[in-house]
Amino acid sequence: MAEILAEILAESTLIDTVKIEERDCPGGMKLGVITLDAPKSLHALNLEMIRAIDGALVRWADDAAVACVVLQSSTDKAFCAGGDVRSLRTAVAEQAGVVPNPQALAFFAEEYRLDHRIHTYAKPLLVWGGGIVMGGGLGLMAGASHRVVTESTRIAMPEITIGLFPDVGGSWFLGRMPGRSGLFLGLTGAPMNAADALYTGLGDYFLRQEERAMVLDALALAQWQASAQANSEQLDRLLRGFSAPATSLPASEVRANFDAIAVLTQAPTLPEVVAAIAAYDGDSVWLQKAAHSLAKGAPTSAALVWAMRERTRHMSLAQVFQLELIVAVQCCAHADFSEGVRALLIDKDNAPQWQPASLADVSGAYLNEYFTAPWTQHPLADLPI
């Protein structure tokens, strides 16, 4: 997955675009369609894209004629590859020592506000999650009311490879996955397919990628009503009508390895869990690769995954995003983020020098720095609890 991340984000300095349109439906109703259209970067998010998406959702929330919203990309290869971490690294370098970094704060605060809006949107919101869905792309998808996955869906939260942590609400949805699978996925960044998405609760419907245009045409011909609940039920029926047979689903790695994951993550402390994953000697290639990713990942990122799991256990969605914002801007202020991006995307030597270099060296005092708010008034304090 790290190789895909490198390929994707290497192009993320390009100007990304978003297309906003309203399609007329019978009875004077409308279908709102947001299309991410930055194919060379696999639709990786920048701040302008975030603002465009959020602005459309805000307008349509107050427009009684808009019955349903679709969020998709213009290509089949990817829905969204995440965020532009190269630009964030540059911004951090240009204003070294400034905490919070203004550009990092603006990006993460507005991204999380958008993700929270999607989670709490009052109208049915369909996300077509075909192709690659990584990091910030999963933030757009996870909270939608209706989430489509396809035979090409490939999901991952590989932040441990660049000194970050599974954010964009990851602290919320990873903790709600079956058993301790969310902990395992957060620690290893292991990729998921469509069956995994359905099993872990990140997807709702399995459709063939080739049927997307037909689904949008059907949505434009639907008899929408004034009731958001009625429209949500109609969208559900329509998507179930297009659903591909379960026999065409790929095998779920998470489901197949669920018992093994439970054993590997059952210990009460992070060092024990990391040691157990690293010592895996079974036949699953998927688990072998996951163990390798964890071993090469940033020790502090692993500690953050564990700490966020513990700290957010009883938090509301808004409180989770508020805490994630603190940790995200602090990640940008610490060495591992810049070093991780350098090793994977700039020099591409895949030999990051993590600081601290081992999990044993990540002290409680050092980790607490990541949870220290660098402001007196939280930028997301107004999120509805």
Number of C-alpha atoms within 10 A of each C-alpha: 18 17 11 11 21 16 14 23 25 18 19 25 15 16 16 20 19 21 15 15 13 15 15 15 20 12 12 11 21 25 23 22 20 22 19 26 22 22 22 16 24 28 35 33 27 23 17 14 21 22 16 16 20 19 13 16 21 13 10 20 16 9 11 13 19 24 25 24 23 19 21 24 25 17 17 20 18 27 32 33 26 28 24 23 23 19 16 21 19 13 16 23 15 11 14 12 11 11 18 21 21 13 17 24 20 14 21 23 22 18 27 25 21 22 26 23 19 22 19 14 16 14 21 23 25 22 24 26 32 29 25 26 30 27 25 27 25 26 27 29 28 25 23 28 21 20 24 26 28 28 19 18 26 23 28 24 29 26 25 28 29 25 27 28 30 28 28 30 25 25 29 26 18 23 19 16 17 16 16 19 23 23 23 25 23 28 32 28 27 23 22 21 25 29 26 24 24 18 17 21 16 24 25 19 22 27 26 19 20 11 13 18 10 11 16 15 12 15 22 20 16 19 15 25 19 12 11 17 13 14 19 22 12 18 22 17 12 15 22 14 11 16 16 18 10 10 7 13 17 14 13 18 19 26 16 12 14 16 13 18 22 15 13 20 21 15 14 8 10 17 13 14 19 22 15 18 24 18 12 16 12 9 8 14 11 15 23 16 16 22 25 16 21 25 19 15 26 31 25 28 27 26 20 25 25 17 16 22 19 12 12 18 13 11 14 13 19 20 18 24 29 22 22 27 27 23 24 23 26 24 24 26 24 17 15 26 27 24 21 26 24 19 18 22 23 15 10 14 10 17 13 22 13 19 17 16 15 13 17 10 12 17 12 9 8 12 16 12 16 22 20 12 18 15 10 6 8 14 16 17 12 10 14 12 10
